[in-house]
Amino acid sequence: MPKKDPCQKQACAIQKCLQANKYVESMCEDVIRDMLRCCEMYAANSICCSGFKVSKPPENKSNT
């Protein structure tokens, strides 16, 4: 029996939230953040993370 995907719970939460909020992503930012956190930890072991970019955003450095 294959192992359960470590980020499946978060992926399902995103789908449930999007459906409940007529696919308005801004209403689901918290569950999307949870998914990104999970993918940062388990991307190599999670097929659910295959569609998520898990790189950190560039730091905001200003030269003033």
Predicted model as a PDB file, atoms N, CA, C, CB and O in Angstrom, pLDDT in the B-factor column:
MODEL        1                                                                  
ATOM      1  N   MET A   1       0.852  -1.187   0.000  1.00 58.00           N  
ATOM      2  CA  MET A   1       0.000   0.000   0.000  1.00 58.00           C  
ATOM      3  C   MET A   1       0.892   1.243   0.000  1.00 58.00           C  
ATOM      4  CB  MET A   1      -0.966   0.002   1.233  1.00 58.00           C  
ATOM      5  O   MET A   1       1.790   1.349   0.835  1.00 58.00           O  
ATOM      6  N   PRO A   2       0.662   2.186  -0.922  1.00 63.00           N  
ATOM      7  CA  PRO A   2       1.510   3.381  -0.991  1.00 63.00           C  
ATOM      8  C   PRO A   2       1.312   4.269   0.236  1.00 63.00           C  
ATOM      9  CB  PRO A   2       1.207   4.179  -2.270  1.00 63.00           C  
ATOM     10  O   PRO A   2       0.253   4.275   0.864  1.00 63.00           O  
ATOM     11  N   LYS A   3       2.368   5.017   0.555  1.00 76.00           N  
ATOM     12  CA  LYS A   3       2.292   5.946   1.683  1.00 76.00           C  
ATOM     13  C   LYS A   3       1.339   7.087   1.349  1.00 76.00           C  
ATOM     14  CB  LYS A   3       3.696   6.499   2.039  1.00 76.00           C  
ATOM     15  O   LYS A   3       1.177   7.462   0.188  1.00 76.00           O  
ATOM     16  N   LYS A   4       0.712   7.630   2.387  1.00 88.00           N  
ATOM     17  CA  LYS A   4      -0.166   8.779   2.200  1.00 88.00           C  
ATOM     18  C   LYS A   4       0.693  10.004   1.904  1.00 88.00           C  
ATOM     19  CB  LYS A   4      -1.063   9.014   3.456  1.00 88.00           C  
ATOM     20  O   LYS A   4       1.740  10.207   2.518  1.00 88.00           O  
ATOM     21  N   ASP A   5       0.239  10.810   0.960  1.00 93.00           N  
ATOM     22  CA  ASP A   5       0.945  12.036   0.608  1.00 93.00           C  
ATOM     23  C   ASP A   5       0.955  12.967   1.816  1.00 93.00           C  
ATOM     24  CB  ASP A   5       0.287  12.727  -0.623  1.00 93.00           C  
ATOM     25  O   ASP A   5      -0.105  13.237   2.381  1.00 93.00           O  
ATOM     26  N   PRO A   6       2.121  13.467   2.228  1.00 95.00           N  
ATOM     27  CA  PRO A   6       2.192  14.299   3.428  1.00 95.00           C  
ATOM     28  C   PRO A   6       1.465  15.639   3.308  1.00 95.00           C  
ATOM     29  CB  PRO A   6       3.621  14.550   3.768  1.00 95.00           C  
ATOM     30  O   PRO A   6       1.176  16.269   4.326  1.00 95.00           O  
ATOM     31  N   CYS A   7       1.166  16.084   2.096  1.00 95.00           N  
ATOM     32  CA  CYS A   7       0.494  17.378   1.918  1.00 95.00           C  
ATOM     33  C   CYS A   7      -0.921  17.227   1.356  1.00 95.00           C  
ATOM     34  CB  CYS A   7       1.316  18.268   0.994  1.00 95.00           C  
ATOM     35  O   CYS A   7      -1.531  18.208   0.931  1.00 95.00           O  
ATOM     36  N   GLN A   8      -1.437  16.003   1.356  1.00 95.00           N  
ATOM     37  CA  GLN A   8      -2.782  15.780   0.815  1.00 95.00           C  
ATOM     38  C   GLN A   8      -3.840  16.527   1.619  1.00 95.00           C  
ATOM     39  CB  GLN A   8      -3.104  14.286   0.796  1.00 95.00           C  
ATOM     40  O   GLN A   8      -4.781  17.073   1.044  1.00 95.00           O  
ATOM     41  N   LYS A   9      -3.698  16.556   2.934  1.00 96.00           N  
ATOM     42  CA  LYS A   9      -4.673  17.252   3.778  1.00 96.00           C  
ATOM     43  C   LYS A   9      -4.769  18.728   3.381  1.00 96.00           C  
ATOM     44  CB  LYS A   9      -4.288  17.122   5.272  1.00 96.00           C  
ATOM     45  O   LYS A   9      -5.868  19.271   3.268  1.00 96.00           O  
ATOM     46  N   GLN A  10      -3.620  19.375   3.171  1.00 96.00           N  
ATOM     47  CA  GLN A  10      -3.599  20.789   2.797  1.00 96.00           C  
ATOM     48  C   GLN A  10      -4.158  20.992   1.387  1.00 96.00           C  
ATOM     49  CB  GLN A  10      -2.166  21.343   2.883  1.00 96.00           C  
ATOM     50  O   GLN A  10      -4.870  21.964   1.136  1.00 96.00           O  
ATOM     51  N   ALA A  11      -3.841  20.086   0.478  1.00 95.00           N  
ATOM     52  CA  ALA A  11      -4.346  20.191  -0.892  1.00 95.00           C  
ATOM     53  C   ALA A  11      -5.866  20.082  -0.908  1.00 95.00           C  
ATOM     54  CB  ALA A  11      -3.724  19.100  -1.788  1.00 95.00           C  
ATOM     55  O   ALA A  11      -6.533  20.815  -1.638  1.00 95.00           O  
ATOM     56  N   CYS A  12      -6.412  19.183  -0.115  1.00 96.00           N  
ATOM     57  CA  CYS A  12      -7.866  19.039  -0.036  1.00 96.00           C  
ATOM     58  C   CYS A  12      -8.498  20.275   0.601  1.00 96.00           C  
ATOM     59  CB  CYS A  12      -8.239  17.779   0.765  1.00 96.00           C  
ATOM     60  O   CYS A  12      -9.583  20.699   0.203  1.00 96.00           O  
ATOM     61  N   ALA A  13      -7.819  20.847   1.585  1.00 97.00           N  
ATOM     62  CA  ALA A  13      -8.336  22.056   2.239  1.00 97.00           C  
ATOM     63  C   ALA A  13      -8.413  23.215   1.243  1.00 97.00           C  
ATOM     64  CB  ALA A  13      -7.444  22.446   3.444  1.00 97.00           C  
ATOM     65  O   ALA A  13      -9.351  24.011   1.285  1.00 97.00           O  
ATOM     66  N   ILE A  14      -7.430  23.306   0.351  1.00 96.00           N  
ATOM     67  CA  ILE A  14      -7.466  24.352  -0.677  1.00 96.00           C  
ATOM     68  C   ILE A  14      -8.677  24.151  -1.588  1.00 96.00           C  
ATOM     69  CB  ILE A  14      -6.155  24.349  -1.511  1.00 96.00           C  
ATOM     70  O   ILE A  14      -9.412  25.102  -1.855  1.00 96.00           O  
ATOM     71  N   GLN A  15      -8.888  22.942  -2.062  1.00 96.00           N  
ATOM     72  CA  GLN A  15     -10.017  22.672  -2.951  1.00 96.00           C  
ATOM     73  C   GLN A  15     -11.345  22.990  -2.266  1.00 96.00           C  
ATOM     74  CB  GLN A  15      -9.996  21.207  -3.409  1.00 96.00           C  
ATOM     75  O   GLN A  15     -12.229  23.600  -2.867  1.00 96.00           O  
ATOM     76  N   LYS A  16     -11.480  22.573  -1.008  1.00 98.00           N  
ATOM     77  CA  LYS A  16     -12.711  22.813  -0.258  1.00 98.00           C  
ATOM     78  C   LYS A  16     -12.944  24.318  -0.087  1.00 98.00           C  
ATOM     79  CB  LYS A  16     -12.651  22.115   1.123  1.00 98.00           C  
ATOM     80  O   LYS A  16     -14.061  24.802  -0.269  1.00 98.00           O  
ATOM     81  N   CYS A  17     -11.890  25.048   0.260  1.00 98.00           N  
ATOM     82  CA  CYS A  17     -11.996  26.491   0.456  1.00 98.00           C  
ATOM     83  C   CYS A  17     -12.359  27.197  -0.852  1.00 98.00           C  
ATOM     84  CB  CYS A  17     -10.680  27.051   1.013  1.00 98.00           C  
ATOM     85  O   CYS A  17     -13.245  28.051  -0.875  1.00 98.00           O  
ATOM     86  N   LEU A  18     -11.682  26.844  -1.924  1.00 97.00           N  
ATOM     87  CA  LEU A  18     -11.963  27.483  -3.205  1.00 97.00           C  
ATOM     88  C   LEU A  18     -13.401  27.224  -3.654  1.00 97.00           C  
ATOM     89  CB  LEU A  18     -10.984  26.986  -4.269  1.00 97.00           C  
ATOM     90  O   LEU A  18     -14.076  28.131  -4.141  1.00 97.00           O  
ATOM     91  N   GLN A  19     -13.859  26.003  -3.492  1.00 98.00           N  
ATOM     92  CA  GLN A  19     -15.238  25.690  -3.870  1.00 98.00           C  
ATOM     93  C   GLN A  19     -16.228  26.483  -3.027  1.00 98.00           C  
ATOM     94  CB  GLN A  19     -15.508  24.187  -3.723  1.00 98.00           C  
ATOM     95  O   GLN A  19     -17.232  26.974  -3.545  1.00 98.00           O  
ATOM     96  N   ALA A  20     -15.955  26.610  -1.741  1.00 98.00           N  
ATOM     97  CA  ALA A  20     -16.857  27.319  -0.836  1.00 98.00           C  
ATOM     98  C   ALA A  20     -16.867  28.824  -1.100  1.00 98.00           C  
ATOM     99  CB  ALA A  20     -16.461  27.051   0.607  1.00 98.00           C  
ATOM    100  O   ALA A  20     -17.834  29.512  -0.773  1.00 98.00           O  
ATOM    101  N   ASN A  21     -15.793  29.326  -1.690  1.00 97.00           N  
ATOM    102  CA  ASN A  21     -15.661  30.769  -1.915  1.00 97.00           C  
ATOM    103  C   ASN A  21     -15.672  31.142  -3.390  1.00 97.00           C  
ATOM    104  CB  ASN A  21     -14.388  31.271  -1.284  1.00 97.00           C  
ATOM    105  O   ASN A  21     -15.096  32.157  -3.783  1.00 97.00           O  
ATOM    106  N   LYS A  22     -16.329  30.320  -4.209  1.00 97.00           N  
ATOM    107  CA  LYS A  22     -16.489  30.577  -5.645  1.00 97.00           C  
ATOM    108  C   LYS A  22     -15.161  30.869  -6.343  1.00 97.00           C  
ATOM    109  CB  LYS A  22     -17.437  31.742  -5.858  1.00 97.00           C  
ATOM    110  O   LYS A  22     -15.080  31.717  -7.232  1.00 97.00           O  
ATOM    111  N   TYR A  23     -14.126  30.146  -5.918  1.00 96.00           N  
ATOM    112  CA  TYR A  23     -12.789  30.201  -6.530  1.00 96.00           C  
ATOM    113  C   TYR A  23     -12.128  31.577  -6.448  1.00 96.00           C  
ATOM    114  CB  TYR A  23     -12.881  29.787  -7.971  1.00 96.00           C  
ATOM    115  O   TYR A  23     -11.360  31.957  -7.332  1.00 96.00           O  
ATOM    116  N   VAL A  24     -12.430  32.313  -5.389  1.00 96.00           N  
ATOM    117  CA  VAL A  24     -11.759  33.588  -5.129  1.00 96.00           C  
ATOM    118  C   VAL A  24     -10.543  33.267  -4.258  1.00 96.00           C  
ATOM    119  CB  VAL A  24     -12.731  34.642  -4.423  1.00 96.00           C  
ATOM    120  O   VAL A  24     -10.675  33.038  -3.056  1.00 96.00           O  
ATOM    121  N   GLU A  25      -9.361  33.254  -4.875  1.00 94.00           N  
ATOM    122  CA  GLU A  25      -8.145  32.827  -4.176  1.00 94.00           C  
ATOM    123  C   GLU A  25      -7.847  33.655  -2.942  1.00 94.00           C  
ATOM    124  CB  GLU A  25      -6.970  32.889  -5.107  1.00 94.00           C  
ATOM    125  O   GLU A  25      -7.337  33.123  -1.956  1.00 94.00           O  
ATOM    126  N   SER A  26      -8.151  34.943  -2.970  1.00 96.00           N  
ATOM    127  CA  SER A  26      -7.840  35.803  -1.826  1.00 96.00           C  
ATOM    128  C   SER A  26      -8.596  35.377  -0.567  1.00 96.00           C  
ATOM    129  CB  SER A  26      -8.170  37.254  -2.158  1.00 96.00           C  
ATOM    130  O   SER A  26      -8.176  35.706   0.542  1.00 96.00           O  
ATOM    131  N   MET A  27      -9.692  34.657  -0.723  1.00 97.00           N  
ATOM    132  CA  MET A  27     -10.454  34.164   0.429  1.00 97.00           C  
ATOM    133  C   MET A  27      -9.801  32.928   1.049  1.00 97.00           C  
ATOM    134  CB  MET A  27     -11.890  33.838   0.011  1.00 97.00           C  
ATOM    135  O   MET A  27     -10.203  32.492   2.128  1.00 97.00           O  
ATOM    136  N   CYS A  28      -8.810  32.369   0.382  1.00 97.00           N  
ATOM    137  CA  CYS A  28      -8.197  31.120   0.837  1.00 97.00           C  
ATOM    138  C   CYS A  28      -6.693  31.264   1.084  1.00 97.00           C  
ATOM    139  CB  CYS A  28      -8.445  30.021  -0.184  1.00 97.00           C  
ATOM    140  O   CYS A  28      -5.964  30.273   1.077  1.00 97.00           O  
ATOM    141  N   GLU A  29      -6.240  32.480   1.299  1.00 96.00           N  
ATOM    142  CA  GLU A  29      -4.796  32.705   1.452  1.00 96.00           C  
ATOM    143  C   GLU A  29      -4.201  31.906   2.594  1.00 96.00           C  
ATOM    144  CB  GLU A  29      -4.520  34.172   1.672  1.00 96.00           C  
ATOM    145  O   GLU A  29      -3.069  31.434   2.485  1.00 96.00           O  
ATOM    146  N   ASP A  30      -4.936  31.742   3.692  1.00 97.00           N  
ATOM    147  CA  ASP A  30      -4.393  31.010   4.834  1.00 97.00           C  
ATOM    148  C   ASP A  30      -4.163  29.534   4.507  1.00 97.00           C  
ATOM    149  CB  ASP A  30      -5.330  31.137   6.028  1.00 97.00           C  
ATOM    150  O   ASP A  30      -3.130  28.978   4.880  1.00 97.00           O  
ATOM    151  N   VAL A  31      -5.107  28.891   3.817  1.00 96.00           N  
ATOM    152  CA  VAL A  31      -4.915  27.476   3.490  1.00 96.00           C  
ATOM    153  C   VAL A  31      -3.865  27.302   2.393  1.00 96.00           C  
ATOM    154  CB  VAL A  31      -6.245  26.843   3.050  1.00 96.00           C  
ATOM    155  O   VAL A  31      -3.163  26.292   2.362  1.00 96.00           O  
ATOM    156  N   ILE A  32      -3.756  28.274   1.503  1.00 94.00           N  
ATOM    157  CA  ILE A  32      -2.714  28.221   0.478  1.00 94.00           C  
ATOM    158  C   ILE A  32      -1.343  28.349   1.136  1.00 94.00           C  
ATOM    159  CB  ILE A  32      -2.920  29.341  -0.579  1.00 94.00           C  
ATOM    160  O   ILE A  32      -0.400  27.657   0.751  1.00 94.00           O  
ATOM    161  N   ARG A  33      -1.231  29.236   2.130  1.00 95.00           N  
ATOM    162  CA  ARG A  33       0.031  29.379   2.875  1.00 95.00           C  
ATOM    163  C   ARG A  33       0.392  28.081   3.590  1.00 95.00           C  
ATOM    164  CB  ARG A  33      -0.071  30.531   3.897  1.00 95.00           C  
ATOM    165  O   ARG A  33       1.558  27.689   3.625  1.00 95.00           O  
ATOM    166  N   ASP A  34      -0.610  27.417   4.159  1.00 96.00           N  
ATOM    167  CA  ASP A  34      -0.358  26.127   4.822  1.00 96.00           C  
ATOM    168  C   ASP A  34       0.191  25.110   3.830  1.00 96.00           C  
ATOM    169  CB  ASP A  34      -1.652  25.587   5.472  1.00 96.00           C  
ATOM    170  O   ASP A  34       1.103  24.347   4.150  1.00 96.00           O  
ATOM    171  N   MET A  35      -0.366  25.104   2.631  1.00 95.00           N  
ATOM    172  CA  MET A  35       0.108  24.190   1.594  1.00 95.00           C  
ATOM    173  C   MET A  35       1.547  24.510   1.205  1.00 95.00           C  
ATOM    174  CB  MET A  35      -0.802  24.259   0.361  1.00 95.00           C  
ATOM    175  O   MET A  35       2.367  23.604   1.059  1.00 95.00           O  
ATOM    176  N   LEU A  36       1.855  25.782   1.036  1.00 94.00           N  
ATOM    177  CA  LEU A  36       3.219  26.170   0.681  1.00 94.00           C  
ATOM    178  C   LEU A  36       4.210  25.761   1.766  1.00 94.00           C  
ATOM    179  CB  LEU A  36       3.298  27.680   0.441  1.00 94.00           C  
ATOM    180  O   LEU A  36       5.311  25.300   1.464  1.00 94.00           O  
ATOM    181  N   ARG A  37       3.817  25.931   3.036  1.00 95.00           N  
ATOM    182  CA  ARG A  37       4.689  25.508   4.142  1.00 95.00           C  
ATOM    183  C   ARG A  37       4.919  24.006   4.093  1.00 95.00           C  
ATOM    184  CB  ARG A  37       4.080  25.907   5.503  1.00 95.00           C  
ATOM    185  O   ARG A  37       6.041  23.539   4.291  1.00 95.00           O  
ATOM    186  N   CYS A  38       3.873  23.256   3.833  1.00 95.00           N  
ATOM    187  CA  CYS A  38       3.993  21.806   3.743  1.00 95.00           C  
ATOM    188  C   CYS A  38       4.919  21.429   2.590  1.00 95.00           C  
ATOM    189  CB  CYS A  38       2.606  21.155   3.559  1.00 95.00           C  
ATOM    190  O   CYS A  38       5.778  20.558   2.733  1.00 95.00           O  
ATOM    191  N   CYS A  39       4.740  22.087   1.451  1.00 94.00           N  
ATOM    192  CA  CYS A  39       5.561  21.774   0.282  1.00 94.00           C  
ATOM    193  C   CYS A  39       7.024  22.157   0.488  1.00 94.00           C  
ATOM    194  CB  CYS A  39       5.013  22.483  -0.943  1.00 94.00           C  
ATOM    195  O   CYS A  39       7.911  21.508  -0.065  1.00 94.00           O  
ATOM    196  N   GLU A  40       7.289  23.197   1.271  1.00 93.00           N  
ATOM    197  CA  GLU A  40       8.670  23.548   1.573  1.00 93.00           C  
ATOM    198  C   GLU A  40       9.357  22.407   2.318  1.00 93.00           C  
ATOM    199  CB  GLU A  40       8.730  24.843   2.401  1.00 93.00           C  
ATOM    200  O   GLU A  40      10.553  22.171   2.147  1.00 93.00           O  
ATOM    201  N   MET A  41       8.583  21.703   3.146  1.00 94.00           N  
ATOM    202  CA  MET A  41       9.150  20.607   3.935  1.00 94.00           C  
ATOM    203  C   MET A  41       9.146  19.278   3.189  1.00 94.00           C  
ATOM    204  CB  MET A  41       8.385  20.459   5.228  1.00 94.00           C  
ATOM    205  O   MET A  41      10.078  18.487   3.339  1.00 94.00           O  
ATOM    206  N   TYR A  42       8.116  19.019   2.389  1.00 92.00           N  
ATOM    207  CA  TYR A  42       7.915  17.677   1.836  1.00 92.00           C  
ATOM    208  C   TYR A  42       7.845  17.603   0.318  1.00 92.00           C  
ATOM    209  CB  TYR A  42       6.675  17.108   2.388  1.00 92.00           C  
ATOM    210  O   TYR A  42       7.362  16.604  -0.214  1.00 92.00           O  
ATOM    211  N   ALA A  43       8.304  18.615  -0.392  1.00 89.00           N  
ATOM    212  CA  ALA A  43       8.158  18.648  -1.854  1.00 89.00           C  
ATOM    213  C   ALA A  43       8.680  17.381  -2.526  1.00 89.00           C  
ATOM    214  CB  ALA A  43       8.886  19.852  -2.418  1.00 89.00           C  
ATOM    215  O   ALA A  43       8.074  16.889  -3.478  1.00 89.00           O  
ATOM    216  N   ALA A  44       9.783  16.860  -2.043  1.00 89.00           N  
ATOM    217  CA  ALA A  44      10.374  15.668  -2.666  1.00 89.00           C  
ATOM    218  C   ALA A  44       9.516  14.425  -2.457  1.00 89.00           C  
ATOM    219  CB  ALA A  44      11.770  15.423  -2.109  1.00 89.00           C  
ATOM    220  O   ALA A  44       9.634  13.462  -3.214  1.00 89.00           O  
ATOM    221  N   ASN A  45       8.659  14.432  -1.445  1.00 90.00           N  
ATOM    222  CA  ASN A  45       7.847  13.260  -1.114  1.00 90.00           C  
ATOM    223  C   ASN A  45       6.360  13.453  -1.376  1.00 90.00           C  
ATOM    224  CB  ASN A  45       8.048  12.900   0.321  1.00 90.00           C  
ATOM    225  O   ASN A  45       5.554  12.607  -0.990  1.00 90.00           O  
ATOM    226  N   SER A  46       5.984  14.549  -2.023  1.00 91.00           N  
ATOM    227  CA  SER A  46       4.567  14.858  -2.191  1.00 91.00           C  
ATOM    228  C   SER A  46       4.225  15.130  -3.652  1.00 91.00           C  
ATOM    229  CB  SER A  46       4.184  16.059  -1.334  1.00 91.00           C  
ATOM    230  O   SER A  46       4.748  16.066  -4.257  1.00 91.00           O  
ATOM    231  N   ILE A  47       3.354  14.315  -4.205  1.00 93.00           N  
ATOM    232  CA  ILE A  47       2.875  14.548  -5.563  1.00 93.00           C  
ATOM    233  C   ILE A  47       1.956  15.771  -5.579  1.00 93.00           C  
ATOM    234  CB  ILE A  47       2.135  13.297  -6.110  1.00 93.00           C  
ATOM    235  O   ILE A  47       1.841  16.444  -6.603  1.00 93.00           O  
ATOM    236  N   CYS A  48       1.308  16.061  -4.461  1.00 92.00           N  
ATOM    237  CA  CYS A  48       0.417  17.233  -4.378  1.00 92.00           C  
ATOM    238  C   CYS A  48       1.181  18.534  -4.574  1.00 92.00           C  
ATOM    239  CB  CYS A  48      -0.305  17.261  -3.028  1.00 92.00           C  
ATOM    240  O   CYS A  48       0.599  19.541  -4.977  1.00 92.00           O  
ATOM    241  N   CYS A  49       2.477  18.522  -4.292  1.00 91.00           N  
ATOM    242  CA  CYS A  49       3.282  19.741  -4.399  1.00 91.00           C  
ATOM    243  C   CYS A  49       3.820  19.975  -5.805  1.00 91.00           C  
ATOM    244  CB  CYS A  49       4.433  19.682  -3.428  1.00 91.00           C  
ATOM    245  O   CYS A  49       4.488  20.979  -6.050  1.00 91.00           O  
ATOM    246  N   SER A  50       3.541  19.072  -6.719  1.00 89.00           N  
ATOM    247  CA  SER A  50       4.124  19.183  -8.058  1.00 89.00           C  
ATOM    248  C   SER A  50       3.703  20.468  -8.774  1.00 89.00           C  
ATOM    249  CB  SER A  50       3.727  17.979  -8.895  1.00 89.00           C  
ATOM    250  O   SER A  50       4.426  20.937  -9.654  1.00 89.00           O  
ATOM    251  N   GLY A  51       2.564  21.044  -8.424  1.00 82.00           N  
ATOM    252  CA  GLY A  51       2.104  22.270  -9.071  1.00 82.00           C  
ATOM    253  C   GLY A  51       2.444  23.536  -8.309  1.00 82.00           C  
ATOM    254  O   GLY A  51       2.080  24.633  -8.732  1.00 82.00           O  
ATOM    255  N   PHE A  52       3.136  23.397  -7.193  1.00 76.00           N  
ATOM    256  CA  PHE A  52       3.482  24.550  -6.371  1.00 76.00           C  
ATOM    257  C   PHE A  52       4.944  24.889  -6.514  1.00 76.00           C  
ATOM    258  CB  PHE A  52       3.148  24.292  -4.913  1.00 76.00           C  
ATOM    259  O   PHE A  52       5.807  24.013  -6.463  1.00 76.00           O  
ATOM    260  N   LYS A  53       5.214  26.159  -6.692  1.00 72.00           N  
ATOM    261  CA  LYS A  53       6.597  26.640  -6.697  1.00 72.00           C  
ATOM    262  C   LYS A  53       6.969  26.893  -5.239  1.00 72.00           C  
ATOM    263  CB  LYS A  53       6.772  27.954  -7.588  1.00 72.00           C  
ATOM    264  O   LYS A  53       6.300  27.669  -4.558  1.00 72.00           O  
ATOM    265  N   VAL A  54       8.022  26.250  -4.756  1.00 60.00           N  
ATOM    266  CA  VAL A  54       8.343  26.330  -3.334  1.00 60.00           C  
ATOM    267  C   VAL A  54       9.603  27.135  -3.057  1.00 60.00           C  
ATOM    268  CB  VAL A  54       8.498  24.948  -2.767  1.00 60.00           C  
ATOM    269  O   VAL A  54      10.231  26.971  -2.011  1.00 60.00           O  
ATOM    270  N   SER A  55       9.970  27.997  -3.985  1.00 59.00           N  
ATOM    271  CA  SER A  55      11.138  28.846  -3.726  1.00 59.00           C  
ATOM    272  C   SER A  55      10.726  30.044  -2.902  1.00 59.00           C  
ATOM    273  CB  SER A  55      11.797  29.302  -5.043  1.00 59.00           C  
ATOM    274  O   SER A  55       9.585  30.500  -2.975  1.00 59.00           O  
ATOM    275  N   LYS A  56      11.641  30.543  -2.135  1.00 54.00           N  
ATOM    276  CA  LYS A  56      11.384  31.724  -1.310  1.00 54.00           C  
ATOM    277  C   LYS A  56      11.353  32.958  -2.195  1.00 54.00           C  
ATOM    278  CB  LYS A  56      12.457  31.875  -0.201  1.00 54.00           C  
ATOM    279  O   LYS A  56      12.112  33.040  -3.161  1.00 54.00           O  
ATOM    280  N   PRO A  57      10.479  33.932  -1.882  1.00 51.00           N  
ATOM    281  CA  PRO A  57      10.458  35.170  -2.667  1.00 51.00           C  
ATOM    282  C   PRO A  57      11.744  35.964  -2.433  1.00 51.00           C  
ATOM    283  CB  PRO A  57       9.219  36.028  -2.302  1.00 51.00           C  
ATOM    284  O   PRO A  57      12.347  35.858  -1.365  1.00 51.00           O  
ATOM    285  N   PRO A  58      12.166  36.753  -3.412  1.00 47.00           N  
ATOM    286  CA  PRO A  58      13.385  37.526  -3.235  1.00 47.00           C  
ATOM    287  C   PRO A  58      13.226  38.542  -2.119  1.00 47.00           C  
ATOM    288  CB  PRO A  58      13.765  38.224  -4.531  1.00 47.00           C  
ATOM    289  O   PRO A  58      12.154  39.111  -1.916  1.00 47.00           O  
ATOM    290  N   GLU A  59      14.324  38.755  -1.399  1.00 50.00           N  
ATOM    291  CA  GLU A  59      14.285  39.747  -0.326  1.00 50.00           C  
ATOM    292  C   GLU A  59      14.219  41.133  -0.907  1.00 50.00           C  
ATOM    293  CB  GLU A  59      15.502  39.616   0.590  1.00 50.00           C  
ATOM    294  O   GLU A  59      14.801  41.405  -1.957  1.00 50.00           O  
ATOM    295  N   ASN A  60      13.513  42.008  -0.232  1.00 51.00           N  
ATOM    296  CA  ASN A  60      13.358  43.379  -0.694  1.00 51.00           C  
ATOM    297  C   ASN A  60      14.532  44.189  -0.180  1.00 51.00           C  
ATOM    298  CB  ASN A  60      12.005  43.991  -0.223  1.00 51.00           C  
ATOM    299  O   ASN A  60      14.552  44.582   0.986  1.00 51.00           O  
ATOM    300  N   LYS A  61      15.504  44.442  -1.030  1.00 53.00           N  
ATOM    301  CA  LYS A  61      16.679  45.212  -0.656  1.00 53.00           C  
ATOM    302  C   LYS A  61      16.649  46.532  -1.421  1.00 53.00           C  
ATOM    303  CB  LYS A  61      17.994  44.419  -0.948  1.00 53.00           C  
ATOM    304  O   LYS A  61      16.652  46.550  -2.652  1.00 53.00           O  
ATOM    305  N   SER A  62      16.622  47.620  -0.686  1.00 52.00           N  
ATOM    306  CA  SER A  62      16.620  48.914  -1.356  1.00 52.00           C  
ATOM    307  C   SER A  62      17.955  49.615  -1.112  1.00 52.00           C  
ATOM    308  CB  SER A  62      15.440  49.790  -0.861  1.00 52.00           C  
ATOM    309  O   SER A  62      18.496  49.583  -0.007  1.00 52.00           O  
ATOM    310  N   ASN A  63      18.456  50.228  -2.127  1.00 52.00           N  
ATOM    311  CA  ASN A  63      19.733  50.936  -2.036  1.00 52.00           C  
ATOM    312  C   ASN A  63      19.461  52.436  -1.939  1.00 52.00           C  
ATOM    313  CB  ASN A  63      20.645  50.614  -3.266  1.00 52.00           C  
ATOM    314  O   ASN A  63      19.486  53.152  -2.940  1.00 52.00           O  
ATOM    315  N   THR A  64      19.204  52.891  -0.728  1.00 49.00           N  
ATOM    316  CA  THR A  64      18.916  54.318  -0.549  1.00 49.00           C  
ATOM    317  C   THR A  64      19.977  54.981   0.270  1.00 49.00           C  
ATOM    318  CB  THR A  64      17.566  54.523   0.104  1.00 49.00           C  
ATOM    319  O   THR A  64      19.901  56.183   0.523  1.00 49.00           O  
TER     320      THR A  64                                                      
ENDMDL                                                                          
END                                                                             
